[in-house]
Amino acid sequence: MTLTKRISELLSALCNGIPERESCIQLGFLATVTGAPIYIFGRSGSGKSLIANRLASSYKSARVLNVGRR
């Protein structure tokens, strides 16, 4: 299996069940692969935690810093 195929399958699995947020997950995955930090912001209930948890679950030992949680 090629790397391109593996990445596309991983992205489709990450986006499963999250309608209209595919671009957020793709950009977040790209940022994590390149080692860049990401900041997810938005209204309450917009799926920020769901996106962060899905991205973190794609790695074995992910380091996630939650800032501004009450």
PDB file of N, H, CA, C and O in Angstrom:
ATOM      1  N   MET A   1       0.842  -1.170   0.000  1.00  0.00           N
ATOM      2  CA  MET A   1       0.000   0.000   0.000  1.00  0.00           C
ATOM      3  C   MET A   1       0.894   1.242   0.000  1.00  0.00           C
ATOM      4  O   MET A   1       1.848   1.324   0.773  1.00  0.00           O
ATOM      5  N   THR A   2       0.590   2.184  -0.847  1.00  0.00           N
ATOM      6  H   THR A   2      -0.185   2.117  -1.476  1.00  0.00           H
ATOM      7  CA  THR A   2       1.400   3.394  -0.945  1.00  0.00           C
ATOM      8  C   THR A   2       1.064   4.358   0.191  1.00  0.00           C
ATOM      9  O   THR A   2       0.019   4.252   0.835  1.00  0.00           O
ATOM     10  N   LEU A   3       1.964   5.286   0.414  1.00  0.00           N
ATOM     11  H   LEU A   3       2.812   5.373  -0.108  1.00  0.00           H
ATOM     12  CA  LEU A   3       1.770   6.272   1.472  1.00  0.00           C
ATOM     13  C   LEU A   3       0.561   7.165   1.186  1.00  0.00           C
ATOM     14  O   LEU A   3      -0.186   7.519   2.098  1.00  0.00           O
ATOM     15  N   THR A   4       0.378   7.521  -0.067  1.00  0.00           N
ATOM     16  H   THR A   4       0.985   7.233  -0.808  1.00  0.00           H
ATOM     17  CA  THR A   4      -0.761   8.358  -0.447  1.00  0.00           C
ATOM     18  C   THR A   4      -2.078   7.662  -0.134  1.00  0.00           C
ATOM     19  O   THR A   4      -3.009   8.285   0.377  1.00  0.00           O
ATOM     20  N   LYS A   5      -2.153   6.388  -0.436  1.00  0.00           N
ATOM     21  H   LYS A   5      -1.397   5.882  -0.851  1.00  0.00           H
ATOM     22  CA  LYS A   5      -3.372   5.626  -0.168  1.00  0.00           C
ATOM     23  C   LYS A   5      -3.608   5.487   1.335  1.00  0.00           C
ATOM     24  O   LYS A   5      -4.746   5.580   1.793  1.00  0.00           O
ATOM     25  N   ARG A   6      -2.545   5.266   2.102  1.00  0.00           N
ATOM     26  H   ARG A   6      -1.620   5.191   1.730  1.00  0.00           H
ATOM     27  CA  ARG A   6      -2.685   5.144   3.550  1.00  0.00           C
ATOM     28  C   ARG A   6      -3.166   6.452   4.171  1.00  0.00           C
ATOM     29  O   ARG A   6      -4.018   6.443   5.060  1.00  0.00           O
ATOM     30  N   ILE A   7      -2.627   7.567   3.712  1.00  0.00           N
ATOM     31  H   ILE A   7      -1.935   7.575   2.991  1.00  0.00           H
ATOM     32  CA  ILE A   7      -3.035   8.867   4.244  1.00  0.00           C
ATOM     33  C   ILE A   7      -4.479   9.173   3.877  1.00  0.00           C
ATOM     34  O   ILE A   7      -5.230   9.676   4.712  1.00  0.00           O
ATOM     35  N   SER A   8      -4.881   8.878   2.646  1.00  0.00           N
ATOM     36  H   SER A   8      -4.271   8.469   1.968  1.00  0.00           H
ATOM     37  CA  SER A   8      -6.263   9.145   2.250  1.00  0.00           C
ATOM     38  C   SER A   8      -7.237   8.263   3.024  1.00  0.00           C
ATOM     39  O   SER A   8      -8.331   8.714   3.362  1.00  0.00           O
ATOM     40  N   GLU A   9      -6.866   7.012   3.314  1.00  0.00           N
ATOM     41  H   GLU A   9      -5.977   6.645   3.040  1.00  0.00           H
ATOM     42  CA  GLU A   9      -7.735   6.153   4.117  1.00  0.00           C
ATOM     43  C   GLU A   9      -7.820   6.644   5.560  1.00  0.00           C
ATOM     44  O   GLU A   9      -8.885   6.598   6.176  1.00  0.00           O
ATOM     45  N   LEU A  10      -6.695   7.114   6.095  1.00  0.00           N
ATOM     46  H   LEU A  10      -5.830   7.152   5.594  1.00  0.00           H
ATOM     47  CA  LEU A  10      -6.706   7.658   7.445  1.00  0.00           C
ATOM     48  C   LEU A  10      -7.576   8.905   7.528  1.00  0.00           C
ATOM     49  O   LEU A  10      -8.343   9.057   8.479  1.00  0.00           O
ATOM     50  N   LEU A  11      -7.472   9.793   6.558  1.00  0.00           N
ATOM     51  H   LEU A  11      -6.849   9.670   5.785  1.00  0.00           H
ATOM     52  CA  LEU A  11      -8.291  11.007   6.556  1.00  0.00           C
ATOM     53  C   LEU A  11      -9.768  10.688   6.408  1.00  0.00           C
ATOM     54  O   LEU A  11     -10.603  11.336   7.040  1.00  0.00           O
ATOM     55  N   SER A  12     -10.105   9.705   5.589  1.00  0.00           N
ATOM     56  H   SER A  12      -9.427   9.179   5.076  1.00  0.00           H
ATOM     57  CA  SER A  12     -11.516   9.347   5.448  1.00  0.00           C
ATOM     58  C   SER A  12     -12.050   8.725   6.731  1.00  0.00           C
ATOM     59  O   SER A  12     -13.216   8.926   7.073  1.00  0.00           O
ATOM     60  N   ALA A  13     -11.210   7.968   7.453  1.00  0.00           N
ATOM     61  H   ALA A  13     -10.263   7.806   7.175  1.00  0.00           H
ATOM     62  CA  ALA A  13     -11.640   7.411   8.733  1.00  0.00           C
ATOM     63  C   ALA A  13     -11.795   8.502   9.788  1.00  0.00           C
ATOM     64  O   ALA A  13     -12.706   8.440  10.613  1.00  0.00           O
ATOM     65  N   LEU A  14     -10.916   9.495   9.769  1.00  0.00           N
ATOM     66  H   LEU A  14     -10.176   9.546   9.099  1.00  0.00           H
ATOM     67  CA  LEU A  14     -11.020  10.595  10.720  1.00  0.00           C
ATOM     68  C   LEU A  14     -12.246  11.457  10.468  1.00  0.00           C
ATOM     69  O   LEU A  14     -12.849  11.973  11.409  1.00  0.00           O
ATOM     70  N   CYS A  15     -12.615  11.616   9.206  1.00  0.00           N
ATOM     71  H   CYS A  15     -12.125  11.197   8.442  1.00  0.00           H
ATOM     72  CA  CYS A  15     -13.744  12.481   8.846  1.00  0.00           C
ATOM     73  C   CYS A  15     -15.087  11.765   8.943  1.00  0.00           C
ATOM     74  O   CYS A  15     -16.132  12.396   8.789  1.00  0.00           O
ATOM     75  N   ASN A  16     -15.076  10.476   9.192  1.00  0.00           N
ATOM     76  H   ASN A  16     -14.227   9.962   9.316  1.00  0.00           H
ATOM     77  CA  ASN A  16     -16.311   9.709   9.248  1.00  0.00           C
ATOM     78  C   ASN A  16     -17.204  10.207  10.389  1.00  0.00           C
ATOM     79  O   ASN A  16     -16.776  10.242  11.543  1.00  0.00           O
ATOM     80  N   GLY A  17     -18.412  10.582  10.077  1.00  0.00           N
ATOM     81  H   GLY A  17     -18.760  10.554   9.139  1.00  0.00           H
ATOM     82  CA  GLY A  17     -19.366  11.039  11.076  1.00  0.00           C
ATOM     83  C   GLY A  17     -19.278  12.506  11.429  1.00  0.00           C
ATOM     84  O   GLY A  17     -19.994  12.964  12.319  1.00  0.00           O
ATOM     85  N   ILE A  18     -18.434  13.244  10.768  1.00  0.00           N
ATOM     86  H   ILE A  18     -17.852  12.872  10.045  1.00  0.00           H
ATOM     87  CA  ILE A  18     -18.318  14.683  11.021  1.00  0.00           C
ATOM     88  C   ILE A  18     -18.666  15.419   9.731  1.00  0.00           C
ATOM     89  O   ILE A  18     -17.781  15.696   8.921  1.00  0.00           O
ATOM     90  N   PRO A  19     -19.930  15.734   9.535  1.00  0.00           N
ATOM     91  CA  PRO A  19     -20.298  16.425   8.289  1.00  0.00           C
ATOM     92  C   PRO A  19     -19.814  17.868   8.268  1.00  0.00           C
ATOM     93  O   PRO A  19     -19.837  18.556   9.289  1.00  0.00           O
ATOM     94  N   GLU A  20     -19.386  18.312   7.120  1.00  0.00           N
ATOM     95  H   GLU A  20     -19.368  17.754   6.290  1.00  0.00           H
ATOM     96  CA  GLU A  20     -18.974  19.690   6.843  1.00  0.00           C
ATOM     97  C   GLU A  20     -17.756  20.145   7.638  1.00  0.00           C
ATOM     98  O   GLU A  20     -17.539  21.349   7.777  1.00  0.00           O
ATOM     99  N   ARG A  21     -16.961  19.230   8.160  1.00  0.00           N
ATOM    100  H   ARG A  21     -17.137  18.252   8.048  1.00  0.00           H
ATOM    101  CA  ARG A  21     -15.745  19.594   8.889  1.00  0.00           C
ATOM    102  C   ARG A  21     -14.525  18.900   8.303  1.00  0.00           C
ATOM    103  O   ARG A  21     -13.483  18.831   8.955  1.00  0.00           O
ATOM    104  N   GLU A  22     -14.638  18.390   7.093  1.00  0.00           N
ATOM    105  H   GLU A  22     -15.484  18.446   6.563  1.00  0.00           H
ATOM    106  CA  GLU A  22     -13.527  17.665   6.481  1.00  0.00           C
ATOM    107  C   GLU A  22     -12.310  18.564   6.292  1.00  0.00           C
ATOM    108  O   GLU A  22     -11.177  18.132   6.503  1.00  0.00           O
ATOM    109  N   SER A  23     -12.541  19.808   5.896  1.00  0.00           N
ATOM    110  H   SER A  23     -13.462  20.159   5.725  1.00  0.00           H
ATOM    111  CA  SER A  23     -11.412  20.713   5.659  1.00  0.00           C
ATOM    112  C   SER A  23     -10.675  21.025   6.955  1.00  0.00           C
ATOM    113  O   SER A  23      -9.453  21.172   6.943  1.00  0.00           O
ATOM    114  N   CYS A  24     -11.394  21.129   8.074  1.00  0.00           N
ATOM    115  H   CYS A  24     -12.386  21.009   8.083  1.00  0.00           H
ATOM    116  CA  CYS A  24     -10.739  21.374   9.369  1.00  0.00           C
ATOM    117  C   CYS A  24      -9.847  20.205   9.753  1.00  0.00           C
ATOM    118  O   CYS A  24      -8.731  20.405  10.233  1.00  0.00           O
ATOM    119  N   ILE A  25     -10.330  18.992   9.546  1.00  0.00           N
ATOM    120  H   ILE A  25     -11.236  18.829   9.156  1.00  0.00           H
ATOM    121  CA  ILE A  25      -9.531  17.814   9.889  1.00  0.00           C
ATOM    122  C   ILE A  25      -8.347  17.682   8.951  1.00  0.00           C
ATOM    123  O   ILE A  25      -7.253  17.334   9.395  1.00  0.00           O
ATOM    124  N   GLN A  26      -8.530  17.948   7.678  1.00  0.00           N
ATOM    125  H   GLN A  26      -9.419  18.231   7.317  1.00  0.00           H
ATOM    126  CA  GLN A  26      -7.421  17.852   6.733  1.00  0.00           C
ATOM    127  C   GLN A  26      -6.332  18.866   7.055  1.00  0.00           C
ATOM    128  O   GLN A  26      -5.147  18.531   7.028  1.00  0.00           O
ATOM    129  N   LEU A  27      -6.720  20.102   7.358  1.00  0.00           N
ATOM    130  H   LEU A  27      -7.682  20.374   7.380  1.00  0.00           H
ATOM    131  CA  LEU A  27      -5.735  21.129   7.704  1.00  0.00           C
ATOM    132  C   LEU A  27      -5.055  20.820   9.035  1.00  0.00           C
ATOM    133  O   LEU A  27      -3.852  21.035   9.187  1.00  0.00           O
ATOM    134  N   GLY A  28      -5.825  20.317   9.996  1.00  0.00           N
ATOM    135  H   GLY A  28      -6.802  20.143   9.873  1.00  0.00           H
ATOM    136  CA  GLY A  28      -5.234  19.930  11.277  1.00  0.00           C
ATOM    137  C   GLY A  28      -4.263  18.784  11.127  1.00  0.00           C
ATOM    138  O   GLY A  28      -3.212  18.777  11.768  1.00  0.00           O
ATOM    139  N   PHE A  29      -4.593  17.807  10.287  1.00  0.00           N
ATOM    140  H   PHE A  29      -5.447  17.813   9.766  1.00  0.00           H
ATOM    141  CA  PHE A  29      -3.691  16.682  10.042  1.00  0.00           C
ATOM    142  C   PHE A  29      -2.418  17.161   9.361  1.00  0.00           C
ATOM    143  O   PHE A  29      -1.323  16.724   9.714  1.00  0.00           O
ATOM    144  N   LEU A  30      -2.551  18.051   8.393  1.00  0.00           N
ATOM    145  H   LEU A  30      -3.441  18.406   8.106  1.00  0.00           H
ATOM    146  CA  LEU A  30      -1.377  18.602   7.716  1.00  0.00           C
ATOM    147  C   LEU A  30      -0.486  19.351   8.701  1.00  0.00           C
ATOM    148  O   LEU A  30       0.739  19.240   8.639  1.00  0.00           O
ATOM    149  N   ALA A  31      -1.092  20.108   9.605  1.00  0.00           N
ATOM    150  H   ALA A  31      -2.087  20.198   9.655  1.00  0.00           H
ATOM    151  CA  ALA A  31      -0.307  20.848  10.598  1.00  0.00           C
ATOM    152  C   ALA A  31       0.411  19.903  11.540  1.00  0.00           C
ATOM    153  O   ALA A  31       1.566  20.145  11.890  1.00  0.00           O
ATOM    154  N   THR A  32      -0.243  18.833  11.957  1.00  0.00           N
ATOM    155  H   THR A  32      -1.181  18.636  11.672  1.00  0.00           H
ATOM    156  CA  THR A  32       0.406  17.900  12.876  1.00  0.00           C
ATOM    157  C   THR A  32       1.522  17.125  12.194  1.00  0.00           C
ATOM    158  O   THR A  32       2.536  16.823  12.823  1.00  0.00           O
ATOM    159  N   VAL A  33       1.351  16.800  10.928  1.00  0.00           N
ATOM    160  H   VAL A  33       0.527  17.045  10.417  1.00  0.00           H
ATOM    161  CA  VAL A  33       2.404  16.084  10.199  1.00  0.00           C
ATOM    162  C   VAL A  33       3.643  16.961  10.039  1.00  0.00           C
ATOM    163  O   VAL A  33       4.768  16.472  10.132  1.00  0.00           O
ATOM    164  N   THR A  34       3.440  18.241   9.802  1.00  0.00           N
ATOM    165  H   THR A  34       2.526  18.639   9.727  1.00  0.00           H
ATOM    166  CA  THR A  34       4.571  19.141   9.624  1.00  0.00           C
ATOM    167  C   THR A  34       5.157  19.636  10.945  1.00  0.00           C
ATOM    168  O   THR A  34       6.203  20.284  10.956  1.00  0.00           O
ATOM    169  N   GLY A  35       4.490  19.334  12.051  1.00  0.00           N
ATOM    170  H   GLY A  35       3.640  18.807  12.042  1.00  0.00           H
ATOM    171  CA  GLY A  35       4.985  19.751  13.360  1.00  0.00           C
ATOM    172  C   GLY A  35       4.563  21.138  13.762  1.00  0.00           C
ATOM    173  O   GLY A  35       5.089  21.683  14.732  1.00  0.00           O
ATOM    174  N   ALA A  36       3.638  21.721  13.052  1.00  0.00           N
ATOM    175  H   ALA A  36       3.210  21.278  12.264  1.00  0.00           H
ATOM    176  CA  ALA A  36       3.170  23.066  13.378  1.00  0.00           C
ATOM    177  C   ALA A  36       2.079  22.995  14.452  1.00  0.00           C
ATOM    178  O   ALA A  36       1.293  22.048  14.470  1.00  0.00           O
ATOM    179  N   PRO A  37       2.027  23.972  15.333  1.00  0.00           N
ATOM    180  CA  PRO A  37       0.951  23.987  16.330  1.00  0.00           C
ATOM    181  C   PRO A  37      -0.364  24.409  15.675  1.00  0.00           C
ATOM    182  O   PRO A  37      -0.364  25.142  14.686  1.00  0.00           O
ATOM    183  N   ILE A  38      -1.462  23.949  16.223  1.00  0.00           N
ATOM    184  H   ILE A  38      -1.462  23.354  17.026  1.00  0.00           H
ATOM    185  CA  ILE A  38      -2.770  24.358  15.706  1.00  0.00           C
ATOM    186  C   ILE A  38      -3.589  24.936  16.851  1.00  0.00           C
ATOM    187  O   ILE A  38      -3.436  24.534  18.004  1.00  0.00           O
ATOM    188  N   TYR A  39      -4.445  25.866  16.524  1.00  0.00           N
ATOM    189  H   TYR A  39      -4.570  26.192  15.587  1.00  0.00           H
ATOM    190  CA  TYR A  39      -5.339  26.501  17.484  1.00  0.00           C
ATOM    191  C   TYR A  39      -6.735  26.386  16.908  1.00  0.00           C
ATOM    192  O   TYR A  39      -7.018  26.909  15.830  1.00  0.00           O
ATOM    193  N   ILE A  40      -7.600  25.706  17.625  1.00  0.00           N
ATOM    194  H   ILE A  40      -7.371  25.281  18.501  1.00  0.00           H
ATOM    195  CA  ILE A  40      -8.980  25.511  17.169  1.00  0.00           C
ATOM    196  C   ILE A  40      -9.875  26.407  18.011  1.00  0.00           C
ATOM    197  O   ILE A  40      -9.878  26.314  19.238  1.00  0.00           O
ATOM    198  N   PHE A  41     -10.627  27.269  17.355  1.00  0.00           N
ATOM    199  H   PHE A  41     -10.624  27.344  16.357  1.00  0.00           H
ATOM    200  CA  PHE A  41     -11.528  28.150  18.076  1.00  0.00           C
ATOM    201  C   PHE A  41     -12.889  28.140  17.399  1.00  0.00           C
ATOM    202  O   PHE A  41     -13.012  27.776  16.229  1.00  0.00           O
ATOM    203  N   GLY A  42     -13.890  28.534  18.132  1.00  0.00           N
ATOM    204  H   GLY A  42     -13.790  28.829  19.082  1.00  0.00           H
ATOM    205  CA  GLY A  42     -15.243  28.591  17.585  1.00  0.00           C
ATOM    206  C   GLY A  42     -16.266  28.640  18.695  1.00  0.00           C
ATOM    207  O   GLY A  42     -15.937  28.648  19.881  1.00  0.00           O
ATOM    208  N   ARG A  43     -17.505  28.671  18.279  1.00  0.00           N
ATOM    209  H   ARG A  43     -17.772  28.665  17.316  1.00  0.00           H
ATOM    210  CA  ARG A  43     -18.604  28.739  19.228  1.00  0.00           C
ATOM    211  C   ARG A  43     -18.701  27.453  20.036  1.00  0.00           C
ATOM    212  O   ARG A  43     -18.135  26.421  19.676  1.00  0.00           O
ATOM    213  N   SER A  44     -19.416  27.547  21.111  1.00  0.00           N
ATOM    214  H   SER A  44     -19.875  28.386  21.404  1.00  0.00           H
ATOM    215  CA  SER A  44     -19.671  26.374  21.938  1.00  0.00           C
ATOM    216  C   SER A  44     -20.523  25.379  21.160  1.00  0.00           C
ATOM    217  O   SER A  44     -21.536  25.748  20.567  1.00  0.00           O
ATOM    218  N   GLY A  45     -20.109  24.120  21.166  1.00  0.00           N
ATOM    219  H   GLY A  45     -19.286  23.820  21.648  1.00  0.00           H
ATOM    220  CA  GLY A  45     -20.861  23.083  20.475  1.00  0.00           C
ATOM    221  C   GLY A  45     -20.550  22.943  19.004  1.00  0.00           C
ATOM    222  O   GLY A  45     -21.287  22.272  18.281  1.00  0.00           O
ATOM    223  N   SER A  46     -19.468  23.561  18.536  1.00  0.00           N
ATOM    224  H   SER A  46     -18.869  24.106  19.123  1.00  0.00           H
ATOM    225  CA  SER A  46     -19.151  23.494  17.113  1.00  0.00           C
ATOM    226  C   SER A  46     -18.276  22.299  16.747  1.00  0.00           C
ATOM    227  O   SER A  46     -17.976  22.100  15.569  1.00  0.00           O
ATOM    228  N   GLY A  47     -17.860  21.497  17.731  1.00  0.00           N
ATOM    229  H   GLY A  47     -18.104  21.659  18.687  1.00  0.00           H
ATOM    230  CA  GLY A  47     -17.108  20.293  17.449  1.00  0.00           C
ATOM    231  C   GLY A  47     -15.608  20.412  17.595  1.00  0.00           C
ATOM    232  O   GLY A  47     -14.867  19.597  17.045  1.00  0.00           O
ATOM    233  N   LYS A  48     -15.146  21.411  18.324  1.00  0.00           N
ATOM    234  H   LYS A  48     -15.748  22.073  18.771  1.00  0.00           H
ATOM    235  CA  LYS A  48     -13.701  21.608  18.497  1.00  0.00           C
ATOM    236  C   LYS A  48     -13.057  20.431  19.214  1.00  0.00           C
ATOM    237  O   LYS A  48     -12.021  19.928  18.779  1.00  0.00           O
ATOM    238  N   SER A  49     -13.658  19.994  20.299  1.00  0.00           N
ATOM    239  H   SER A  49     -14.500  20.403  20.652  1.00  0.00           H
ATOM    240  CA  SER A  49     -13.091  18.879  21.064  1.00  0.00           C
ATOM    241  C   SER A  49     -13.132  17.589  20.263  1.00  0.00           C
ATOM    242  O   SER A  49     -12.209  16.779  20.346  1.00  0.00           O
ATOM    243  N   LEU A  50     -14.176  17.392  19.497  1.00  0.00           N
ATOM    244  H   LEU A  50     -14.925  18.051  19.429  1.00  0.00           H
ATOM    245  CA  LEU A  50     -14.282  16.195  18.670  1.00  0.00           C
ATOM    246  C   LEU A  50     -13.170  16.157  17.627  1.00  0.00           C
ATOM    247  O   LEU A  50     -12.553  15.114  17.407  1.00  0.00           O
ATOM    248  N   ILE A  51     -12.919  17.282  16.995  1.00  0.00           N
ATOM    249  H   ILE A  51     -13.419  18.129  17.174  1.00  0.00           H
ATOM    250  CA  ILE A  51     -11.848  17.353  15.992  1.00  0.00           C
ATOM    251  C   ILE A  51     -10.485  17.131  16.651  1.00  0.00           C
ATOM    252  O   ILE A  51      -9.654  16.397  16.116  1.00  0.00           O
ATOM    253  N   ALA A  52     -10.250  17.755  17.798  1.00  0.00           N
ATOM    254  H   ALA A  52     -10.925  18.352  18.232  1.00  0.00           H
ATOM    255  CA  ALA A  52      -8.967  17.593  18.487  1.00  0.00           C
ATOM    256  C   ALA A  52      -8.762  16.150  18.936  1.00  0.00           C
ATOM    257  O   ALA A  52      -7.661  15.612  18.812  1.00  0.00           O
ATOM    258  N   ASN A  53      -9.803  15.527  19.450  1.00  0.00           N
ATOM    259  H   ASN A  53     -10.698  15.963  19.550  1.00  0.00           H
ATOM    260  CA  ASN A  53      -9.685  14.136  19.890  1.00  0.00           C
ATOM    261  C   ASN A  53      -9.455  13.188  18.722  1.00  0.00           C
ATOM    262  O   ASN A  53      -8.686  12.235  18.842  1.00  0.00           O
ATOM    263  N   ARG A  54     -10.108  13.438  17.601  1.00  0.00           N
ATOM    264  H   ARG A  54     -10.733  14.212  17.503  1.00  0.00           H
ATOM    265  CA  ARG A  54      -9.888  12.592  16.420  1.00  0.00           C
ATOM    266  C   ARG A  54      -8.465  12.736  15.902  1.00  0.00           C
ATOM    267  O   ARG A  54      -7.829  11.743  15.547  1.00  0.00           O
ATOM    268  N   LEU A  55      -7.961  13.967  15.856  1.00  0.00           N
ATOM    269  H   LEU A  55      -8.478  14.774  16.144  1.00  0.00           H
ATOM    270  CA  LEU A  55      -6.587  14.169  15.397  1.00  0.00           C
ATOM    271  C   LEU A  55      -5.581  13.529  16.351  1.00  0.00           C
ATOM    272  O   LEU A  55      -4.597  12.933  15.911  1.00  0.00           O
ATOM    273  N   ALA A  56      -5.823  13.651  17.637  1.00  0.00           N
ATOM    274  H   ALA A  56      -6.622  14.135  17.994  1.00  0.00           H
ATOM    275  CA  ALA A  56      -4.906  13.058  18.616  1.00  0.00           C
ATOM    276  C   ALA A  56      -4.944  11.538  18.557  1.00  0.00           C
ATOM    277  O   ALA A  56      -3.932  10.885  18.814  1.00  0.00           O
ATOM    278  N   SER A  57      -6.089  10.969  18.226  1.00  0.00           N
ATOM    279  H   SER A  57      -6.911  11.499  18.018  1.00  0.00           H
ATOM    280  CA  SER A  57      -6.200   9.510  18.174  1.00  0.00           C
ATOM    281  C   SER A  57      -5.484   8.913  16.968  1.00  0.00           C
ATOM    282  O   SER A  57      -5.285   7.699  16.910  1.00  0.00           O
ATOM    283  N   SER A  58      -5.098   9.735  16.016  1.00  0.00           N
ATOM    284  H   SER A  58      -5.259  10.721  16.063  1.00  0.00           H
ATOM    285  CA  SER A  58      -4.398   9.210  14.847  1.00  0.00           C
ATOM    286  C   SER A  58      -2.910   8.986  15.113  1.00  0.00           C
ATOM    287  O   SER A  58      -2.195   8.485  14.245  1.00  0.00           O
ATOM    288  N   TYR A  59      -2.440   9.355  16.307  1.00  0.00           N
ATOM    289  H   TYR A  59      -3.021   9.762  17.012  1.00  0.00           H
ATOM    290  CA  TYR A  59      -1.043   9.175  16.698  1.00  0.00           C
ATOM    291  C   TYR A  59      -0.965   8.303  17.937  1.00  0.00           C
ATOM    292  O   TYR A  59      -1.888   8.291  18.752  1.00  0.00           O
ATOM    293  N   LYS A  60       0.125   7.580  18.081  1.00  0.00           N
ATOM    294  H   LYS A  60       0.874   7.590  17.419  1.00  0.00           H
ATOM    295  CA  LYS A  60       0.290   6.690  19.231  1.00  0.00           C
ATOM    296  C   LYS A  60       0.507   7.473  20.521  1.00  0.00           C
ATOM    297  O   LYS A  60      -0.148   7.194  21.525  1.00  0.00           O
ATOM    298  N   SER A  61       1.388   8.420  20.512  1.00  0.00           N
ATOM    299  H   SER A  61       1.920   8.647  19.696  1.00  0.00           H
ATOM    300  CA  SER A  61       1.687   9.182  21.734  1.00  0.00           C
ATOM    301  C   SER A  61       1.600  10.680  21.445  1.00  0.00           C
ATOM    302  O   SER A  61       2.614  11.372  21.351  1.00  0.00           O
ATOM    303  N   ALA A  62       0.389  11.153  21.310  1.00  0.00           N
ATOM    304  H   ALA A  62      -0.435  10.591  21.387  1.00  0.00           H
ATOM    305  CA  ALA A  62       0.168  12.562  20.989  1.00  0.00           C
ATOM    306  C   ALA A  62       0.232  13.408  22.258  1.00  0.00           C
ATOM    307  O   ALA A  62      -0.229  12.992  23.321  1.00  0.00           O
ATOM    308  N   ARG A  63       0.809  14.600  22.128  1.00  0.00           N
ATOM    309  H   ARG A  63       1.183  14.937  21.264  1.00  0.00           H
ATOM    310  CA  ARG A  63       0.824  15.558  23.222  1.00  0.00           C
ATOM    311  C   ARG A  63      -0.184  16.655  22.886  1.00  0.00           C
ATOM    312  O   ARG A  63      -0.023  17.368  21.896  1.00  0.00           O
ATOM    313  N   VAL A  64      -1.212  16.785  23.704  1.00  0.00           N
ATOM    314  H   VAL A  64      -1.342  16.205  24.509  1.00  0.00           H
ATOM    315  CA  VAL A  64      -2.266  17.757  23.464  1.00  0.00           C
ATOM    316  C   VAL A  64      -2.287  18.720  24.644  1.00  0.00           C
ATOM    317  O   VAL A  64      -2.332  18.303  25.802  1.00  0.00           O
ATOM    318  N   LEU A  65      -2.255  19.997  24.338  1.00  0.00           N
ATOM    319  H   LEU A  65      -2.219  20.335  23.397  1.00  0.00           H
ATOM    320  CA  LEU A  65      -2.321  21.038  25.372  1.00  0.00           C
ATOM    321  C   LEU A  65      -3.673  21.711  25.250  1.00  0.00           C
ATOM    322  O   LEU A  65      -3.968  22.336  24.231  1.00  0.00           O
ATOM    323  N   ASN A  66      -4.493  21.590  26.273  1.00  0.00           N
ATOM    324  H   ASN A  66      -4.254  21.082  27.101  1.00  0.00           H
ATOM    325  CA  ASN A  66      -5.796  22.231  26.295  1.00  0.00           C
ATOM    326  C   ASN A  66      -5.656  23.573  27.017  1.00  0.00           C
ATOM    327  O   ASN A  66      -5.269  23.617  28.185  1.00  0.00           O
ATOM    328  N   VAL A  67      -5.966  24.647  26.328  1.00  0.00           N
ATOM    329  H   VAL A  67      -6.279  24.611  25.379  1.00  0.00           H
ATOM    330  CA  VAL A  67      -5.845  25.983  26.887  1.00  0.00           C
ATOM    331  C   VAL A  67      -7.218  26.626  26.891  1.00  0.00           C
ATOM    332  O   VAL A  67      -7.950  26.556  25.904  1.00  0.00           O
ATOM    333  N   GLY A  68      -7.559  27.244  27.993  1.00  0.00           N
ATOM    334  H   GLY A  68      -6.964  27.301  28.795  1.00  0.00           H
ATOM    335  CA  GLY A  68      -8.811  27.980  28.062  1.00  0.00           C
ATOM    336  C   GLY A  68     -10.026  27.145  28.360  1.00  0.00           C
ATOM    337  O   GLY A  68     -11.148  27.603  28.146  1.00  0.00           O
ATOM    338  N   ARG A  69      -9.844  25.930  28.849  1.00  0.00           N
ATOM    339  H   ARG A  69      -8.932  25.558  29.023  1.00  0.00           H
ATOM    340  CA  ARG A  69     -11.004  25.120  29.224  1.00  0.00           C
ATOM    341  C   ARG A  69     -11.443  25.495  30.604  1.00  0.00           C
ATOM    342  O   ARG A  69     -10.622  25.782  31.475  1.00  0.00           O
ATOM    343  N   ARG A  70     -12.729  25.495  30.808  1.00  0.00           N
ATOM    344  H   ARG A  70     -13.397  25.262  30.101  1.00  0.00           H
ATOM    345  CA  ARG A  70     -13.271  25.858  32.128  1.00  0.00           C
ATOM    346  C   ARG A  70     -13.428  24.657  32.988  1.00  0.00           C
ATOM    347  O   ARG A  70     -13.870  24.770  34.132  1.00  0.00           O
TER     348      ARG A  70
END
